Amino acid sequence: MSVVDVDSARLKSEIAAFYAGFGVPSELSAAFESSALLVPLIGPEDRVFTIESGGLAWLCAFTGVQEYARFMTARGVGADQTYRFHTFLGRRLREFAADLPEPTGVAVDMLGAAPMAFPPEIADEPSTDGEHG
């Protein structure tokens, strides 16, 4: 048993089903929202760690300590250093991301064997073609 035990078994199972070709999007989303995930903290004020990719900001989240450690090691953080994090339910991460000023998604287990992205919901832009209803 790890020092930090998070409940993400259902999410891992749904991600595996997705990669196997028989995942159900609504089940994947529900599993994400109910899973506890580790979220890296940075800086003296403990801000959640985000990266930018594809023109979007992404909150990084991990289904367990091993996935989080793999990511931090790849970023050059030594094994003897402290990896600060907070535990959030996926639903809270989604709400937090939606409240940020720029479109932000949640990336789960980046650099792991089965990474998964939950992109932000982006509202359609109003029509600017000059037509009025």
CORBEL-V817630 format. One record per pair of residues at least 12 apart in sequence whose ideal C-beta (glycine too) atoms are under 6 Angstrom apart, sorted by sequence separation. I is the first residue (numbers start at 1). J is the second residue. D is the distance in Angstrom with one decimal. If there is no record, write none. Layout:
{{I,J,D} {I,J,D}}
//
This chain:
{{105,117,5.9} {106,118,4.5} {14,27,5.5} {93,106,5.1} {105,118,5.7} {14,28,4.5} {105,119,4.2} {105,120,4.8} {104,120,5.5} {14,31,4.1} {103,120,4.3} {103,122,5.3} {11,31,4.4} {40,60,5.7} {10,31,4.4} {11,32,5.7} {39,61,5.2} {11,35,4.0} {37,61,4.0} {38,62,4.5} {8,35,4.3} {7,36,4.9} {6,36,4.2} {38,68,5.0} {59,93,5.9} {74,111,5.3} {59,97,5.5} {71,110,5.9} {71,111,5.1} {70,111,5.7} {67,109,4.6} {41,84,4.3} {41,85,5.8} {40,85,5.3} {41,86,5.9} {57,102,5.5} {61,106,5.6} {67,112,4.7} {39,85,5.8} {63,109,5.6} {38,85,4.6} {39,86,5.3} {56,103,5.5} {57,104,4.2} {58,105,5.2} {59,106,4.9} {60,107,5.7} {61,108,5.1} {62,109,5.8} {38,87,6.0} {39,88,5.4} {56,105,5.8} {58,107,4.3} {12,63,5.7} {36,87,5.4} {37,88,5.9} {37,90,6.0} {8,63,3.9} {35,90,5.0} {33,90,4.6} {32,90,4.1} {33,91,4.0} {4,65,5.3} {2,65,4.8} {32,118,5.8} {19,114,5.5} {15,114,5.0} {15,116,5.0}}
//
